[in-house]
Structure formats: structure tokens, C-alpha cells
């Protein structure tokens, strides 16, 4: 069965080289600008009319280009790099021994982010800046927590300590088929 994570992964079309580039902390941190930029361009329809559409397309393009824009980091040991490595492991959880409590937490955090979309979309429809801001916060904060959970997954499965330098993008061995 296809889940929301697989759909997002397919939409982004990430290859191994893209994941390595996205592990650059500049890519991870600037990625948090994607949703606010899209929201701003949608809200801007009030001020600039149809000119908001090309700006929205540019923000969507930024969302796709961002993980590919920066070079791979020299050190994969930072929190941001490990969040990316952990997400790769999580997305391939059927091939790795990801603990059930990590999977459950990731689902809960993704659900909380989805709930945050309700006030965000409502605010964009009725042009309520407080609902938009509340929705952005309620969507982004669980995503940051999700990233932290990915760091934890990476640390657990690679038996490494976050912050310890990693010269290569260390991933855990895959489970042997039974």
C-alpha cells in the first residue's frame, strides 16, 4: 500500500546523489522556507492578483530545486545531515530494523502537521493572517520534531552519536530477506 511518505518521495524524484546534496545543512535549513514562501504567494493574490501565480510557480520550483542546489557536505555528522540520513532510512523502513516506537512517532508527527494544514488553508481562503500564521506554526513545528526523530533513528541504527563527524553518508546495513 502506498503511504504519504512514498507519494512525497516520488513527487520529489530524489536519487542517491540528490539525497547526499540535501544532507548539506544549508539545504535542510533553507528547506523550511518552502511552505512559508508558497503560503505568501497564495496570500499575495490579494495584493498583486494573477501575478501571484508565477511567484507560486517559482516557490514550487524552489521546493524541487532546494535539495539539489547545494553540494554534499564535507561532514555528514551535523543534526541537519543526520536528519536527512535518518529520513532515508525511515523511507526504506521495510528494509531496515526501525523500531516500532520511531515509526509510530513519525506517523503521529506527520498527522499533527496535517492537522496544522486545516487552519492554514482556512486562513488562506478567508484571508485571516492569524489563522495562516497559526497553521504555519502548527505545520512546521511537528516537521522539525519529525526531523529530530529521524536523527534519533539514524543514531539508533548506525550506533553513532549525533554531532560526531561523519566523512561519508553512513547508512545502516539492510535487513537480510527471510
N, C-alpha and C positions, 0 to 999 in steps of 0.2 A: 504494500500500500504506500502511496506517495504521501509524504508529510510536508508541512510548510517549509521545513529546512531544505528539503530536496528541491522544492519548487524555486526557492530563493537561490539556491546553488546553481540550478540550471539556468535561471534568468541571468545570472552574473557570468556564466560560462568560464569559470576560473580553472586554469590549468596549473600545474605544479610551479612553473616559473612565476605565474601571477600571484600565487599564494606566498611565495618567497618575497616578492616585491611588497605585497600587502603587509608582511611581517615588519616592515620598516615602521618604527613608531610614528613618523610623520604621516604615514598613510593611515594608521589606526586612529590617531587623534584627529586628523582633518576629516576623517570619515564621519565623525559626529556632526559635521556641518551639513551633511547631505539633507536630512529631513528638515531642519530649520530653513535651509535655502529653498527647498520645494514649497514649504508652507508659506514662506514670504512671497514667492512668486504667485502662488494661488491667491493670497490675500491682496496682492498688488493689483489684481484685476479691477479693484475699486478705484484706484488712483490712475492707472495707465491703460485700462481697457484691454483690448486684444494684444497689446504689446507685452502683456504678461505671458502670453503663450510661448514666444521664442525664449523668454527668460526661464520658463518652466522646462522647456526642452534642454536648455543649457544646464540647468540644475540636474536634470535626469542624466545628461551626458556626463556631468561631473561625478555622479554616483557610479557610473560604469567605469569611467577612466581612473578614478581615485586609487583603487587597489593596484593598478598597473603603472601608475605615474612615477613612483619613487623607486630607487634601486633597492635591491635586497640589503638588509642591514649588515654591517660588519660583525655585529654581535646579536645573536638571537635570544639573549638572556633577559632582556627587559620585560616588564609586565606586559606592555603592548604586544611585543613579539610573541610572547608565550600565550597571550590570549588568542592570537591568530593560529598558532600551532595547536593549541587545545581545541579550537573550533574545527580544525581539520580532523582531529581525532574524533571529536563528537559527531561530525557529519558521517564518519566511517565507523560509527559505534558498533555496527553489526560485525565488523572485522577486528574490533579491539575489546578488551575487557573493561569497559567503562562501568563503574559501579552504578547500581540502580538509583542510589540517592542523588548522584550527579544528573542522571537523566531526568529524574522527577523534578529536581530543582530547575533544570533548564526549561522543562515544559511549563512549570509554574511561572517562571520569569518571562517567558515568551507570551504566556497568557496575560500576565499583568501588562506587558507592553501593548498587547492587542486591545485590552480594555481602555488603555490610555488613548487609543485612537477615537473612541466614542466622543469625548469632549472636544478633541482636536477637530474632527470632521464637523461636529455640530458648530463649533466656533467659526470654522471656515465658511459654512453655509450661511449662518446668520450674522457673520462679521462681528463676533464677540471676541475682542482681544484677550480677555481674561480666560475664556474657555480654551482659546487657542494656546495660550501660554501654559495653562494647567494641563492640557492634553499633551503638549510637547514634553513637559517635565515628566508626566506620568508614562510617557512612551520611552523617553531616553534613559531615565534612571534605572528601570529594570534591565535595559540593554547593557548599561555599564556593569550592573551586578552580574548579568549573564556572562559578560567578558571576564569578570573576575572568577566566575565558576569555571570558565574554560582554562584559565591559568591553573586552577586547582586540579582539573582533570589532567592537564599536561604534567604537572608536578607529580601527581599520583602514579601515572602510567609510565613515566620516564625515570622515576626515582631521583629527581633533581630538585634543587631548591630555587624558587623564583629569585631572580636577581643575580644568580651565579652566571657568569659569562658562558655563552654557547657559541662556538665558532661556526657550527652548522645547524640547520633546522632539524634538530633531533625529534624524531617521531618514534613512538613505541613499536615494538615488533607486532605484526599482525597475528591474531589467533590462528592456530592450525585448524583446518576444517575437520569436523568429526564425522 
